[in-house]
């Protein structure tokens, strides 16, 4: 099966807002869901910065995780972010390490 068929499958991660009857979400509108997704990507990029990586949205269905050297991996949801980051970096990537937390606090004035 080609990779596009796997992406069209529609797996939903718990962090993603869904618009479906009977499912509560504060972001029922498509534009609000896209805005929330873009905000999560922005924050993830801030956390990934010390590891030399960026994250981008791919058609609202997946994410592209990239290194400064151009290595890229498609990930389905944010639950796959850190294992993929460690594969690309070939080292441990701890988003809760003290330097990363301090950088985030400094960035947000805390």
C-alpha positions as CSV (number, residue, x, y, z in Angstrom):
1,X,0.0,0.0,0.0
2,X,1.3,3.5,-0.8
3,X,1.8,6.0,2.1
4,X,-1.1,8.1,0.9
5,X,-3.6,5.3,1.5
6,X,-2.4,5.0,5.1
7,X,-2.8,8.8,5.6
8,X,-6.4,8.8,4.3
9,X,-7.4,6.3,7.0
10,X,-8.6,8.9,9.4
11,X,-7.0,7.8,12.7
12,X,-7.8,10.3,15.4
13,X,-5.5,11.1,18.3
14,X,-6.9,12.1,21.7
15,X,-5.3,15.6,21.4
16,X,-7.1,16.4,18.2
17,X,-10.5,18.0,18.3
18,X,-13.1,16.2,16.3
19,X,-16.4,17.4,15.0
20,X,-18.8,14.4,15.5
21,X,-22.2,14.2,17.1
22,X,-22.0,13.1,20.7
23,X,-18.3,14.0,21.1
24,X,-17.6,17.1,23.1
25,X,-15.0,19.6,21.8
26,X,-14.7,23.3,22.4
27,X,-13.5,23.6,18.8
28,X,-16.4,22.3,16.7
29,X,-15.7,24.6,13.9
30,X,-13.2,23.5,11.2
31,X,-11.3,26.8,11.4
32,X,-11.0,26.6,15.2
33,X,-9.6,23.1,14.9
34,X,-7.1,24.2,12.3
35,X,-6.1,27.1,14.5
36,X,-5.6,24.9,17.5
37,X,-3.5,22.4,15.4
38,X,-1.3,25.3,14.2
39,X,-0.9,26.5,17.8
40,X,0.3,23.0,18.8
41,X,2.7,22.9,15.9
42,X,4.1,26.3,17.0
43,X,4.6,25.2,20.6
44,X,6.2,21.9,19.5
45,X,8.6,23.8,17.3
46,X,9.7,25.8,20.3
47,X,10.4,22.7,22.3
48,X,12.1,21.0,19.3
49,X,14.4,24.0,18.7
50,X,17.2,22.9,21.1
51,X,17.3,19.6,19.3
52,X,17.7,21.2,15.9
53,X,14.3,20.1,14.6
54,X,11.1,21.6,13.3
55,X,7.6,20.3,13.0
56,X,5.1,21.3,10.3
57,X,1.5,20.4,9.6
58,X,0.9,18.3,6.5
59,X,-2.6,18.8,5.1
60,X,-4.2,18.6,8.6
61,X,-3.7,14.9,8.5
62,X,-0.1,14.3,9.6
63,X,3.0,16.1,10.6
64,X,6.5,16.5,9.1
65,X,9.3,16.3,11.6
66,X,12.6,17.7,10.0
67,X,16.2,18.2,11.1
68,X,18.4,21.1,10.1
69,X,20.2,18.7,7.7
70,X,17.0,17.9,5.9
71,X,16.1,14.5,7.3
72,X,12.4,14.3,7.5
73,X,9.9,11.8,8.9
74,X,6.1,11.8,8.6
75,X,4.3,11.2,11.9
76,X,0.6,10.5,12.3
77,X,0.1,12.4,15.5
78,X,1.9,14.1,18.4
79,X,2.0,10.8,20.3
80,X,4.7,9.7,17.8
81,X,6.7,12.9,18.0
82,X,9.4,12.1,20.6
83,X,10.2,8.6,19.4
84,X,10.6,10.0,15.9
85,X,12.7,12.9,17.1
86,X,15.1,10.4,18.8
87,X,15.4,8.3,15.7
88,X,16.2,11.3,13.6
89,X,18.6,12.8,16.2
90,X,20.2,9.4,17.0
91,X,20.2,10.5,20.6
92,X,17.8,10.9,23.5
93,X,15.5,13.9,23.3
94,X,14.0,14.8,26.6
95,X,11.4,17.6,26.3
96,X,11.3,17.9,30.1
97,X,15.0,18.3,30.6
98,X,16.0,21.3,32.7
99,X,17.6,23.3,29.8
100,X,14.5,22.9,27.6
101,X,12.1,23.8,30.4
102,X,14.2,26.9,31.3
103,X,14.4,28.0,27.7
104,X,10.6,27.8,27.4
105,X,10.1,29.7,30.7
106,X,12.5,32.4,29.5
107,X,10.7,32.6,26.2
108,X,7.4,33.1,27.9
109,X,8.6,35.5,30.6
110,X,8.4,33.2,33.7
